[in-house]
Structures are given as structure tokens and as C-alpha cells.
Amino acid sequence: PPSEAVSAIVRDVVRAVAAAGSAGKPRWVEKMAPVQFTCDAGDVAARVAARADGWHALAAAEAKARGDGKKVNFAVVYRNRFRSDAFASGGGGKGAAEKEKEKDADAADADADADAKKTNLNPFSRALVLPAVAAAVQDALRGANDGGADASSFEIGVDLRDPDVVVFVEVLSVPDAGGAGAPSGRFARRLAVGVASKSSGTFAAKKKGIEAASLKGLS
């Protein structure tokens, strides 16, 4: 699984840093997050549901690791890394990624009239993606899709500070083929989704939120 691959790489970096100090730190890769699949925004709930068995097993293992085996807390981490133009250069104006972040922040803060605004939001925006993913993840971790005998074996909760399971959701840029199928030089949006357990050591809770484990920050 991707989370195990990332965990193994983090352990290798830890060993390298312990043996060689700062010389063992990676120069070009700062953070790594597991990715299990990519999809369009409208398909994300179904794609999560298709992985319910594996994600439920992951939650069960974390519940057992807690000692009581009765509750697992999860969090969904959303990052927008979209750039509309692969060749965009820095300038005096705001870039596409910065504008998109501002749009998402405005949508997240407008809880009072969120329903009215949703019809105008980009389908990849935080306000639309986050609730859809969170609901699908909760069902998957609970085991609601397996019909049930094991569905109530432990409680599922949300903890944004110290979760047992984290689902990373990132909006990435992928080449836009354009109408004729030829590369247009511009990018389209695509969701990248991956799950990681606390025991894997592939994420850390920071003051500003949950982040993928930092390889450069290892000491």
C-alpha cells in the first residue's frame, strides 16, 4: 500500500540522518503523502466506497493499537495545489493557485449562505469536496459497505488534532489534452486521495494543522 511505501521511505531517511547528520537529509523532497487513486471530483465518494474493506481493516488495526479497541478518530486533510498554466511565471499579479485558495477560504467562511453559494462553486473546491469525502470515509472506516456484522465493532469520530487515521485529498494539476486531444499547455484539476494510519508515521499534527511527514525536518 502507498502508506507503507511512504512509511518505509521515512524510516530510511531517519536512519540516514542518524548515520550522516544533515548530509543524510533529502535535498529535493520535503514531504510525501500517500496516494491510492486519482479521480474526478464527482467520483470521489464512489472511489472511497470501493476501498471500504481495506480502509475498515486499517481502522480496526488502529482501534486495536489504541488498547481499548472501541474508537477510531479520523481527519480529512485538503490541499489545493492546482495551477492552470504549467508555464506560468511569477509576476506582480496573483497566480491561479493563490486565487483558488482565496476562493476556497471565502467559501469555507460563508457558512450562513453556503447552500446558496454551492451552485456557483468549483466542484473541486474545499466547500464541496471536504463534506463528500468525510461522509464517504466515515462509512468506509465503519465498514458500512460490507453489510454489517463488523460495522458496529468500534465507534468512528473526527479529531483534527490527534487522529488515528488521516485521508489526504489534494487537488493536482494534470495536462489538459484540449478539444482536439493534443496537449494545450494548460492543466486541468484532478483529485489525489490516500489514507494513512497514525502508526505509519507518515503524518504529523502541527499548530497549523495536520501535514504529511516532513523529511527535511527530521533530526
N, C-alpha and C positions, 0 to 999 in steps of 0.2 A: 504493500500500500504506500501511497505517496508520503503519508505522515511518518512511516517507518524509515523511508529513504531520507527524509529531511532530518529525522532524529539521528540517524547514523552519521550523516554529514556533520551535524552539530557536535556529536561526540568526537568525531575525528578532529575537528577544529580545536575542541577543548584539549585534546591530547597534544596537538601540535603546539598550541600556545603554552601548555605546561612544559613542553620539552625545549621550545626555542624562544619563549617570550614573545615580544612584539613581532619578531621576524616570522612567527608562525601564523599571524593573523592574515586572513584573506585581504587582498588589495582591491578587488573589483566587486565582490559580492558582499553587501552589507546585511541583508536579511533574506530569509527564504520562507515561503509559505507553501504548504502542500496544496496541490490542485488535482482533484479527482475527475473533473469534467468541465467542459465549457458548453455554453448553450445560449440561446436567445432568452431575453427576459421573460417572455411568456411561457417558456418551457421549464423554468427552474423548479417549480413545485413538483411537477411530474418526475423530473430527473432525480430530485431528492427522494421522492417516494420509492423510486426504483432501487434505491440503495438502502431501504429501510432495514433489511435483515442485518447487513453489516454494521450500520450505524447503531442499531439497537444492541448488537453484541458488544460494540465499543462502549456504550453507555453502561451495560451490565458489568463489564470488566472494571470500569471506573467506580461504579457503586460498590463493588466488592473491595476495591482498593481503599475506599473511604473507611472501611471497617464495619459500618452498620449495614451497608448494602440496601439502604432504603430510599436514598435520594441522590439524584444527579442534577447538577446545575449546568446550564449551557449559556453561551453568548454567541451572537452573530456579529461579526466584525465586517463592516462595509467600507471599502476604499474605492474611490473613483480615480483611475489612472488613465482616463481617456484623453487622447489627443486626436483632433480631427485631421491634422495635416502632419504626416511623418517628417516633413522637411521644414516645419515651422521654426523660425528663428526668433530669438529674444528681441524685444523691441520695447518701445515706450508703452504700447497698449497691453491689455490683459490677454493672456493666452486662453485657448479653449478650455484647458483643464481648470484654470483658475475660475473662469466664468461658470463652469459646470459646478464647481464646489460651492460657489456663492448661490447658485440656483438651488442646489440641494439643501444648503443651510437655511435659506429662506423658506423652503417648503417644510422643513422639519420644525421650524419655529412657528409656523402658521397653523397650529392645531385647531384653532377655533373654526376656521373655514376650510379645513383640509379636504373635506368631501367635494366642495365646490371647485377646488383647485386641481383635483386629481385628473379631471378630464383634459387638462392642459399640460400635465406633467410629462416629461420624457419617460417612457416605460422603464428605463434603466435608472431612474432617479432613486435616491435613498427612500423617499416617502412611499414609493410603490414596491420596490424590491425587498426592503427590510421586513415589512409585515408578512409578505408572501413567503419568504424564506423561513422566518421564525416559526410560522404556523406549520409549515411542512416539516421542519426539523423537529419540532416538538412531537409530532405524530410519529416520525421515523424513530426517534430515540425511545419513545414509549413502546414501540412495537405495535402500534395501532393497525398497521397494514398486514400483520401476519395472522389475523383472525382471532387472536387472542388469548390463549392460555397464559402467556407470559406477559401480556400487555400491562397488567397491574402489579408486576413484581417490584417496582420501585417508582417513586414519585419523581416527576420532572419539574424543575424550576428554572428560573432565569437569575443569573448572577453576573453582573457586568464587572465586578471587581475581582472575584476569585472563582471562575468557572471550572468545572471538571472537563468540559468539552467545549471547544470553540469551532465554529464554522466560519471560515474566511470566504467572503464574497467580494470579488474585485471586478470592476468594470475595466476591461482591457481594450486596447486598440488592435484591430485586425485589418489587414489590407482589404480595401473595398474594390471589388472587381469592376464595378461600374456597369452600366447598362449593356455594353457590348461584350462583357466578360473579360476585357483587358484591364490590367492594373490602372487605376485612376490617379495614383499618387496620394490618395486620401485614405483615411481609416474609418471603419465602422465599429460600433460597440459590440462587445461580446462579454458575457459573464463567465468568470472563472471561479469555481467553487471547490472547496476542500475542507475536510474535517480533521481535527487534531485533538488528542486527549492530553490532559494535564500531565500524565505520567510520561508522555513522549518528550517533554522538554522543548517543544517546538514553538511555544508562545510564552509571553511574559506579561503580567499585569503592571502597567505603568500609571503614573498620575494622570496622563492624558488619555488613557485607555489601554485596551489590550492590543499588543503588537506581536508580529512574528519575532521569533528569537533573533537577537542581533548577533551576528558573527563578529563584527568589528568591536563590539563592546565586551567581548569575553576577555577575562584576565586570569 
